[in-house]
Amino acid sequence: MKFHPYFSKTLSTLAMLSLACLAQAQGYPNKPIKMVIPYAAGQGTDIMGRYLADELGKTLKQAVVIDNKPGAGGNIGTQLVARAPADGYTIMVGTNATHAANAFLFTNPGFDAQADFEPIAMVGILPLVYVTSPANPVNNMSDLVAAARAKPGALNTAVSTTTCRMAHELFKIGTGASMMPVDFRGSAQSVTALLGGHVEYMVDTITSLRAQVQGGQLKALGVTSLKSSKLLPGIKSLAEQGIADYELVGWTVVFAPKGLPADVVRTLVTSLNATLERADVQDKLLQLGIDPQIRTGSDLKSFVADEKAKWGRLIGGAGLKPS
């Protein structure tokens, strides 16, 4: 039987509404969720994301599938998520690069880190640590500040990433100590230069340097989180050593596209909290080099906004130009 086009369109609309109501009645999530990792497989964020996806899937009783979309410093995958439907079936692991620094390092990253995303839950932070050679008489950050002030511009700090460079810049701002950053391609090259006497100091992630510190090849002076970190027990933070309010860390946060329905946000927040609060999950994150810190709601939104502003100030102050 053929229907008048008006009735055909009406029937089609009713069918779509019925399917939508059925999906809503079945509850969220009723199909697998895609978690985008904007970095290559095998990198630290990817390894952590795969573990989190497995554990979150157990909590939600629905598969959470990893989709690696690397490129452009994380911008490619992040842009894809910004343009994805705001239905809860596409989420991502964002970082201080994708949702803070890249806005100032790229002329057009292809998204707005705040306007295009809903922060769901923080997974944790990745503090850095200042280190030196065991032969160096400097034993803490107070000693380092004194040494730098005694020889303005004469001492060098090895840095291998934008995060390391910004930790160095914040140290200079917080202490007034003039030290020169020396760029290296990676942590291994920085360690070699430090132990070879080509630079006096180095700042990098605890994850990268923990084995050498614990093995005695490097001497830890202070960590860059606001308080001491479980990742390197016994080492005080720069703030705890008198550098007021110093905090510069990497971080990971689960984001979704802006406009997510409130009930879907609640489900994701509740499920991520339940997952991240488990002792076994926190132990595993520590093994992976992430200091677990859970933030949600307005606290998390304020954190992300403050971090973007902080990274903007530091990148501008360092004279780094967007590409």
N, C-alpha and C positions, 0 to 999 in steps of 0.2 A: 504494500500500500504506500502510495506517495503522499507526503504531507506538504502543505503550503510552506514555503521557506520560513515564514514567521514562526510556525509551530515547530519546524525542525530545529531552528535556532534555540527556541525555548526549551525543547526536550534535551538538547545538547547541554544547555546551561544547567538544567535540573540534574542531569547525570553527573556533571562535574561537581556540583554542590553536594550531591549525595556521596561521591567518592571522598570529598574533603571532610564531610561530617563523619564518614566511616573511619577515615584515618585518624581524626581527632578522637573518636570514641575508642579506638584501639590504644591511644596513648602514645606519648613520645618516650623513647624512640621505638618505632616499629619496623625499622630497617637499619642496615649498617650505617655507621657514621664515618665520614672521611676526615682524618686528621692530617692536614698538610704540614710537612716539614720543609721550610724554605731553604734547606741546605742538603748537600749530597749525602747519600747513604754512607754510614760508617763514621761520620763525624760525631762529635760529642752530643750535639743537640739531637741528632737522629737516634743515637743509641738510647738516650734518655727518653725521647718521644716514643720509641717502640715499646719500651718497658711500661711507660705510663699508659699507652694505648691498651696494652694487654690487661693491665690492672683495672683501668677505668671500664673496659668492656665487661669484666666480671661483675663490677658494681652495677652497671646499667643493664646487665643481662642482654647485651647486644654487641655485636662485633664493632670494634673501632679499627679502621683500616688505615694504614700509613700510606701517604702519597707524597713522595719526595719531588719537590719542584725547586731545584737549586738555580742560582744565577743572580748576577747583579747585586751581590752582597745580601741576598735574601729578598730582594725587591720583587722578583718574578713570582715566587710563590705567594708572597704577601698580597700582591696586586690581584692574583687570582681569587684569593679568599675575600678580599674587599668587594669583588664583583659577584660573588656567589650568592645564591638565594639565602635570605635570613630565616632559615627554617630549622636550624640546629643540626643539620646533616653535613655541614662543612664547618670544621673548626681548625685551629692551627696552633702551633707552638711558636709564639713570638719571643723576641729577645730585645735587649737594650739596643741592638743594632737596628732591627727592623722597625721598632716602635719608638725610638728616641733619636739615635745618632744619624740614621740615614736621611732624615728630613733635612739635615744640614750638610751631608756629604754628597748628596746627589741633587742636581738642579731640578729634576722631575722624577721622583721615585715611582710615580704612578698611583699614589693613594695618599690619603690623609690619615696619619696614624691614630688620630683621636676621632675625627668625624666619621670615619668609615668602619670603626670596630667597637665591639662590646667586650671589655675585659671580663673574663669569667673567673679565673682563679690564678693566683701566683703559685708556681711550683717551688721555686727556691731561688737562691742567689749563688753567684760564683765569685767569691772574694778573691782578690789578688794578694800577693805577699811581696814585700821588699826583702831582698836577700843580698848577701855579699859573700866574699871568700872567707873561709874559716880563719885565714891568716890576718884578716883585717882587724885592727883593734876596736873598731866600731861595733858595739854590741846591741844597740837599740836605736829607736828613732831619735831620741834626744841627742845621742852621740852623733848621729848622721846630720841632724840640723846644725849642731855646733861645728862639725867638720866642713859642711857646705858654706856656712857663714864665714868661716875662717879663710876659705879660699873661693871667693865668689867667681862662678863661671868656670872653675878649674876641674870640678868633678863631673863624671859622666854617669848616666843611667841608661842601661840597655832597655829598649822597648821594641815589641814585635807586632803589636796590633794597635788599632785605634783606642781600644779600651786601656791598654797599658799606657799609651801616650797621654790619655786624659787623666789617668791616675797620677802620672808625673806632673801634669799641669796643675791639678788640684793641690798636690803637695807643695808646689812652688807658691801658689796663691795663699795657702794656709800657713806657711812658715816664713815666706819672704826669702827663702834660701834659693840662691841662684845655682841651678845645676843644668847641665846640657843633656837633652835626650839624644840617644844614638839609635837609629832605626836598624833593625835586623829583620830578616825574612821569617824567622820562626824562633820558638823558644830554645831549640837545640843550639842554634847559632849564637844566641844571646849567652847561653850558659858557657859555651866554648870561649867566647870573648871575655867573659867575666873571669873564668878560671885561668885564662891565658894572660890576664893582667891588662887587657886592652881597654876595659871599662872597670870602674870601681864598684858599681851597684847595678841592680837589675830589679825590675818589677814585672811580674807575670802572674798568671792564675795559680792558685794553690794546686789545682789539678796537675798543672804542668811541672811543678817544682817539688811537690810533696815527697816523692821518693828520694830526691837528692838531699832535701832538708833532713828527713828522717834517717838517711844513711850517713849524714855528716859531711857530705861533699859541699853543701852550701849552708850558710848561717842565716836563719830567718831573723829579721829585725822588727817586723810588724805587719799586720794584715789590714786590708783596706775596708773591711766591713765596719759598721759603727761599733760593734762589740766583737770580742774574740770569737773565732769560728770553731765549730766542732770538727771541721776538716783538718785543723792544725792545732790541737789542744796545747795550752801552755804558752802560746804566742799572743801577746796583747795587741789590740788594734791601735792604729795611729791615734784615734780619738782618745782611747784609754791612756795613751802616752802623752797627752797634753796638746795634740793638734786639734783644736776645738771643732766639733761637728764634722770632722773629716769622714766622708763615706763615698766610695766609688766602687761599685761592684757590677759584674755582669748579672743578668737575671733572665728567668724564663717565666712566661705567663701564657696561659691558654686564652686565646681570643676567638671571637666569632664575628661574623658580619654584623654591622649595626642594624637595629630594627628587629632583633630577635624577640619573639613573643615572651611575655613575662613568665608564663608557666614553663617554657622551655629553659629560660635562664635559671629559674629556680631548680629545675631538675638537674641541669649541668652543674650548678654551684654545689648543690647538696651532694651529688654523686662524686664530684672531684674532692670535696672536703672529706667525705667518708673514706675515699681512697687514700688521700694524702695524709690523713691522720693516723693511718695504720703504722704500727711500729716497724713492721717488716718492710713497708714501702719506704719509710724514712731511712732505715738502715741501708737499703739498696741505693737510694739517692746519694747518700754520703759516700758510698763506695764508688759511685759514678762521678763524684766531684762536685755535687750540688748540696749546698747547705739548705735543708728544707725550711721554707718560710711560707706560711699560708696567709694570703690576703684575699679578700673578696669585697664586693659591694663598693660603697663610696670611698672606703679606705684605699682600695686598689685603684680606683679611678684617679684619686688624688695623687697616689704614688706615681702612676704612669705619666700624668700631666707634669708633675714636679720633675721627674726624671728627664722628660723631653726638654723642659726649660733648662735644666742643669747642663745637659749634654750640648745644647745650643750655645750656652755661655762659654763652656770650655772649648768647644771646637772653634768658635769665633775668636776667643782669646788666644788660641794657639796659632791662629792665622791659616788654618786649613781651609781651602777653597773647594766648593762643590764641583763635582765632575759632571 
